[in-house]
Amino acid sequence: MSEFKSDFLRTLHERGFIQQTSDDTGLDELFRKETVTAYIGFDPTAPSLHAGGLIQIMMLHWLQATGHRAISLMGGGTGMVGDPSFKDEARQLMTPETIAANIASIKTVFSNYLRYGDGQTDALMINNAEWLLGINYLDFLRDVGRHFSVNRMLSFDSVKMRLDREQSLSFLEFNYMILQAYDFVELNKRYDCRLQMGGSDQWGNIINGIDLGHRMGTPQLYALTSPLLTTASGAKMGKSVNGAIWLNPDMLGPYDFWQYWRNTEDADVTRFLKLYTTLPMPEIARLSKLGGSEINEVKKILATEITAMLHGRAAAEQAAETARKTFEEGALAEDLPSIEVPAPELDSGLGLLTLVVRAGLAASNGEARRHVQGGAVRLNDEQINDERRVVGSGDVTGDGVIKLSLGKKKHILVRPV
């Protein structure tokens, strides 16, 4: 459906968020008539979400911005099982303590995108452990399990892929889709939630919830999924050569986060402006017409706007200024990422490959060696071609640091302590 009448669906459609819905017309009409409550579930598999999940958070942001109520559902209960969807093997089971710690850490990001409170359109942060941990297994089998067809569950792509590859799918994991479906019913009962959103890989699980709701007497429930994004070159969103692009600042600072978006491929700039910023569509249309060297200025705007939403405007502008000083003036910016190395280690001498790995510029000595052999490693802006080079206290500059660089865009300051 190309002509949505509700503000929310029209906004999502024009910005490229919608892969499919369970009922375009019915959902559009619901959003026109009512203040709608919708949710997205987040698995606490790590202490932070990464940039690949940012599209989901932005969907909740636009839901609230257009006058509706968003629920960010933490999977404290389902996290005990783990989502098997399209995974090659079972997730490692987490302890309740790890799950609780991950949830506490993940929660800190959401307030940058959503307004939480008790008002009609204030967002809610809810943990499905509230109803899942207290379930009586026999009652659950009788009241909920009887509505599920094993034949149908086996037909889902997420299950078939594992079975077709002759990879084990445990009974524990098989229950995940039942628990997620039950979440939808509980959220409807408790909060009048009518819509579940998620990535397109969650389509089967969400439809399960709609079907279960129908069988258990809820009002009509709806599904909306977003496309699973890759970059123009096919790389997975939220990943870089050095690992995940985490959203929590204690796992990835504002500068490195800014740099990730500054390095966006040319073909992705317009799409990312629509998905990850709140810039008005006419402004995005204007920026999209710029080409040549001007595309680099647009990438800086993209990086600054995305970073400002997560880390605040001041941190975003500081990251942009740090990059400008480093790349345009050649200055040594104090806000560059840094690591501390005990001074006695530098006095004794530290192998270059070891330092490159410790700085996070390579995952192993072998990778660091390849970077050196390829001419990508610089020490205080001087290219180093000797993989046996020893870095010592004599390399400390007058600024009291050693500048270690990989290529033109990754710089780490080594600080003796």
Protein Blocks (a to p, Z undefined) as FASTA:
>chain_A
ZZdfbfklmmmmmnopafbdfblklmmmmmmmpccdddddddffbfbdcfklmmmmmmmm
mmmmnopacddddffklmmnopaehpabdcddddfklmmmmmmmmmmmmmmmbccdjbfk
lccdddfklmmmmpcfklmmmmmmmmpcfklmmmpmklmmmmmnopacdfklmmmmmmmm
mmmmmmmmmnopabdcddfklmmmmmmmmmmmmmnopacdddddddddddfkopaehiaf
kbccdfblklocfklmmmmmmmpcfklmmmmmmmmmcbdfklmmmmmmpgcjllmmmmmm
mmmmmmmmmnojklmmmmmmmmmmmmmnopacfkbccddddfklmmnopafklmmmmnop
afbfklmmmmmmnopaceehiacfbfkbccdfklpcfkopacddehjlbccddddZZ
